[in-house]
Amino acid sequence: MNNMIEAQALTKRYNGTPDPAVDEVSFVVRQGEIFSLLGPNGAGKSTTLSMLSCLLKPTSGEALIDGASIIQAPQKVKAVIGVVPQEIALYPKLTAYENLIFWGRLYGMGGKALRKRVDEVLDITGLRERAKDRIETYSGGMQRRINIGVGLLHEPKVIYMDEPTVGIDPQSRRSILDTVMSLNEQGMTVLYTTHYMEEAQELSDRIGIIDHGEMIALGTQRELTQLVGEQDVVEMHIAEETSRPEVVEALGRVPGVHQVQPFNGTLRLFVDDGNAVLPDLITVANAQNAKITSASIQEPNLEAVFLHLTGRALRD
């Protein structure tokens, strides 16, 4: 299988900032794959996409898109990529059809071929019946679907989607995720950024976890969850007035508990078997006069991986 994207130690430093926005990020996206960059806001996802789109020049490093260099051959790169930015890039006073025609012409398309492709994109996005309505009358989710359509007009080999479901309703999110999976089933390579763990888990063949500009883990979901072993995570909320260091120490000595991470009035405990150990945790907490307000058990997932690697939750 060919590599569609090869990012090689991509780094971006902005003037006046001590730390790089992106720091030697490397990863490969194979042809026909959905690859997600998962990380919190400000992690460096959008900056990485901007470099891979030839919109930002890397401070150092390189990337090849379908074999073409983002530095030496940006026009070749732009010919094979479609970009769906996080911000809506549409003209609100124009109809969806007019927007697609406008952007298609910027791609160098025209005539019957462009009109045919616009109709196809309207079908892909499920908005043919609203094609003659102005964008300003669309819901946020519908605007994002047309935004995706713009990136598909020239039939790119790979499409970048930067947080395409931010700020939209659940029904629109479901429609966009279904569109992504449908495009991939038709052979499209997808590079997808998100801070929603659930999206990365549902969509991705492989996932790169990025934080503070660094790629901290990369692999399939199974490979990533193996980083925390087969451990469950027990999350316990203890009333502030009864949360003391000796409580944390006592819970950490319970058999089957491997690690206790306290923050913001919550304890996260990495354990062998959450269901088996939870009664013992409650018994020990009661013996310490600690007031438990809630407790839950999570099986290994990407949230646990991020917590294990960074010491904080993905959305902290």
C-alpha positions as a printed Julia matrix, in Angstrom:
316×3 Matrix{Float64}:
   0.0    0.0     0.0
   1.4    3.41   -1.01
   1.97   6.21    1.46
  -0.22   9.2     0.61
   1.25  11.46    3.32
   4.73  11.3     4.83
   5.36  13.95    7.49
   9.03  14.09    8.44
   9.93  15.97   11.65
   7.62  18.87   10.81
   8.34  21.86   13.04
   6.78  25.32   13.17
   8.01  28.16   15.37
   6.3   31.53   15.43
   8.26  34.68   16.15
   7.96  35.82   19.73
   6.93  32.46   21.17
   9.42  30.38   23.17
   7.95  26.99   22.34
   7.22  25.6    18.87
   3.58  25.28   17.83
   4.55  21.97   16.2
   7.67  20.13   17.28
   9.2   17.47   14.99
   5.92  15.76   14.18
   6.31  12.66   12.01
   3.68  10.24   10.75
   2.56   8.38    7.65
  -0.94   8.12    6.17
  -1.41   5.19    3.84
  -3.51   5.29    0.7
  -7.18   4.58    1.43
  -6.8    5.14    5.17
  -8.62   7.36    7.65
  -5.95   8.81    9.91
  -6.98  11.03   12.81
  -4.92  13.61   14.65
  -6.47  13.62   18.11
  -5.66  16.25   20.68
  -7.03  19.16   22.71
  -7.51  22.66   21.36
  -4.15  24.34   20.83
  -2.3   21.03   20.48
  -0.94  21.87   17.01
  -3.41  20.01   14.81
  -4.46  22.96   12.63
  -0.87  24.19   12.29
   0.16  20.74   11.11
  -2.63  20.74    8.51
  -1.65  24.24    7.37
   1.89  23.03    6.68
   0.63  19.93    4.87
  -1.65  22.21    2.81
   1.29  24.44    1.78
  -0.31  27.41    3.56
   2.46  27.61    6.17
   6.12  26.97    5.47
   7.7   24.69    8.08
  10.49  26.12   10.18
  12.15  22.78    9.62
  11.2   19.33    8.45
   9.51  18.13    5.28
   6.42  16.32    4.07
   5.59  14.42    0.91
   2.02  14.27   -0.38
   1.58  11.55   -3.0
   5.34  11.82   -3.48
   5.42  15.62   -3.96
   7.28  17.9    -1.54
   5.29  20.59    0.28
   8.39  22.79    0.03
   9.72  22.02   -3.45
   6.49  21.24   -5.32
   3.55  22.98   -3.58
   1.48  23.2    -6.8
   1.67  19.44   -7.27
   0.6   18.99   -3.66
  -2.37  21.35   -4.0
  -3.55  19.45   -7.08
  -4.05  16.21   -5.13
  -5.44  17.51   -1.83
  -8.83  18.81   -0.8
  -8.96  20.97    2.32
 -11.95  21.42    4.61
 -10.95  24.21    7.03
 -12.3   24.59   10.53
 -13.81  27.95    9.63
 -16.64  28.1     7.1
 -15.18  29.28    3.77
 -18.41  30.15    1.94
 -20.12  33.31    0.68
 -23.35  33.65    2.7
 -25.22  35.75    0.08
 -24.61  33.15   -2.65
 -26.54  29.91   -2.99
 -24.88  26.56   -2.37
 -24.82  25.96   -6.12
 -23.23  29.36   -6.78
 -20.62  28.78   -4.09
 -19.65  25.44   -5.57
 -19.46  26.89   -9.09
 -17.28  29.76   -7.8
 -14.83  27.49   -6.01
 -14.81  25.02   -8.88
 -13.68  27.77  -11.24
 -10.87  28.64   -8.84
  -9.77  25.02   -9.2
  -9.62  25.6   -12.96
 -12.8   23.67  -13.69
 -15.58  24.86  -15.99
 -18.36  24.09  -18.43
 -20.45  20.95  -18.34
 -17.79  19.05  -16.4
 -18.01  21.53  -13.52
 -21.81  21.58  -13.49
 -21.86  17.77  -13.48
 -19.39  17.65  -10.62
 -21.36  20.23   -8.61
 -24.45  18.04   -8.96
 -22.44  15.03   -7.77
 -21.11  16.95   -4.76
 -24.62  18.12   -3.86
 -25.68  14.47   -3.88
 -22.7   13.48   -1.72
 -23.56  16.15    0.85
 -27.28  15.39    0.67
 -28.18  18.99   -0.16
 -29.36  18.9    -3.77
 -32.86  20.02   -2.75
 -31.39  23.11   -1.06
 -28.95  23.92   -3.86
 -30.72  27.16   -4.84
 -30.99  28.49   -1.29
 -28.54  31.06   -0.01
 -25.93  29.84    2.45
 -27.08  32.36    5.06
 -30.35  30.4     5.33
 -28.5   27.16    6.11
 -27.98  25.68    9.56
 -24.43  25.4    10.85
 -24.37  21.7    10.05
 -25.56  22.25    6.47
 -22.92  24.93    5.95
 -20.26  22.5     7.11
 -21.52  19.89    4.65
 -21.2   22.36    1.76
 -17.77  23.28    3.15
 -16.83  19.62    2.73
 -18.31  19.66   -0.76
 -15.96  22.47   -1.8
 -12.98  20.33   -0.82
 -14.3   17.45   -2.94
 -14.99  19.37   -6.15
 -11.73  18.58   -7.96
 -11.83  14.9    -6.9
  -8.67  14.98   -4.77
  -6.74  11.87   -3.82
  -6.68  12.9    -0.18
  -8.88  15.21    1.85
  -7.92  17.07    5.02
 -10.76  17.75    7.46
  -9.98  20.13   10.32
 -12.47  19.7    13.19
 -15.44  19.5    10.77
 -18.05  18.8    13.47
 -17.26  21.59   15.93
 -20.3   23.53   17.11
 -23.01  21.6    15.29
 -25.99  19.56   16.4
 -25.81  15.76   16.89
 -27.83  15.0    13.74
 -25.5   17.08   11.56
 -22.47  15.5    13.23
 -23.86  12.06   12.43
 -24.37  13.08    8.8
 -20.79  14.34    8.48
 -19.29  11.23   10.06
 -21.34   9.06    7.72
 -20.08  11.14    4.78
 -16.47  10.66    5.87
 -16.92   6.89    6.08
 -18.7    6.79    2.73
 -15.91   8.73    1.03
 -13.36   6.38    2.52
 -15.31   3.34    1.32
 -15.03   4.8    -2.17
 -11.24   4.94   -1.85
 -10.65   8.44   -0.5
  -7.72   8.93    1.87
  -8.76  11.09    4.85
  -6.65  13.07    7.31
  -9.04  14.08   10.08
  -8.39  16.29   13.1
 -10.58  16.26   16.18
 -10.6   16.74   19.93
 -13.56  14.37   20.22
 -12.29  10.97   21.35
 -15.49   9.26   20.2
 -15.02  10.45   16.61
 -11.44   9.23   16.44
 -12.47   5.86   17.83
 -15.33   5.44   15.35
 -13.64   6.66   12.2
  -9.97   5.88   12.3
  -7.82   3.11   10.94
  -4.96   4.69   12.89
  -4.67   7.62   15.29
  -1.91  10.05   16.19
  -2.29  11.67   19.61
  -0.82  15.17   19.62
  -0.32  17.47   22.59
   1.67  20.69   23.04
   2.85  20.37   19.44
   4.34  16.9    19.89
   3.19  13.52   18.62
   3.04  11.55   21.86
   1.56   8.29   20.55
   0.6    6.73   17.23
  -1.09   3.5    16.19
  -4.37   1.67   15.85
  -6.88   2.04   18.67
  -5.92  -1.4    19.95
  -2.22  -0.56   19.87
  -2.83   2.68   21.73
  -5.01   1.18   24.44
  -2.34  -1.45   25.01
  -0.14   1.39   26.26
  -2.21   1.32   29.45
  -2.35  -2.47   29.41
  -5.62  -4.15   30.22
  -6.25  -1.78   33.09
  -9.58  -0.14   33.81
  -9.86   3.4    35.11
 -11.95   4.01   38.23
 -12.93   7.64   38.6
 -13.94   8.7    42.1
 -15.23  12.09   43.19
 -14.52  12.81   46.84
 -15.98  15.77   48.71
 -13.36  18.49   49.07
 -13.58  18.62   52.86
 -12.74  14.89   53.11
 -10.13  14.71   50.33
  -6.72  14.41   52.02
  -3.28  13.05   51.01
  -3.65  10.1    53.36
  -6.85   9.09   51.5
  -4.94   8.96   48.21
  -2.16   6.94   49.85
  -4.6    4.48   51.37
  -6.44   3.92   48.1
  -3.13   3.41   46.32
  -2.33   0.49   48.65
  -5.51  -1.43   47.71
  -4.57  -4.68   45.89
  -5.12  -4.32   42.13
  -4.52  -0.56   42.11
  -1.47   0.47   40.07
  -1.65   4.25   39.98
  -3.7    7.06   41.55
  -3.89  10.45   39.83
  -5.69  13.19   41.81
  -6.82  16.46   40.24
  -9.65  18.95   40.73
 -11.38  16.92   43.43
 -11.33  13.75   41.35
  -9.22  10.63   41.73
  -8.41   8.48   38.7
  -7.19   5.05   39.66
  -5.65   2.62   37.15
  -6.71  -0.85   38.25
  -6.68  -4.44   37.02
 -10.43  -5.01   37.26
 -12.67  -2.08   38.08
 -15.69  -4.14   39.08
 -13.62  -6.33   41.41
 -11.67  -3.57   43.11
 -14.37  -0.9    43.49
 -15.96  -2.39   46.65
 -12.52  -2.45   48.33
 -11.91   1.17   47.31
 -15.21   2.23   48.86
 -14.42   0.3    52.05
 -10.99   1.97   52.35
 -12.42   5.41   51.61
 -15.08   4.95   54.28
 -12.44   3.87   56.76
 -10.64   7.15   56.03
 -13.9    9.08   56.56
 -13.73  10.22   52.92
 -17.1   11.14   51.44
 -17.49   9.62   47.96
 -20.01  11.59   45.88
 -19.75   9.41   42.75
 -17.73   6.59   41.23
 -17.51   5.18   37.7
 -15.53   2.56   35.81
 -14.05   3.05   32.34
 -12.58   0.26   30.24
  -9.39   1.16   28.33
 -10.06   3.8    25.67
  -8.31   6.78   24.09
  -9.24   8.98   27.04
  -7.37   6.59   29.33
  -4.41   6.6    26.94
  -4.25  10.4    26.93
  -4.57  10.48   30.7
  -1.85   7.85   31.06
   0.55   9.78   28.79
  -0.13  13.33   30.0
  -1.59  13.02   33.48
  -4.72  14.94   32.48
  -7.97  14.35   30.63
  -8.25  15.13   26.93
 -10.55  18.09   27.54
  -8.77  19.54   30.6
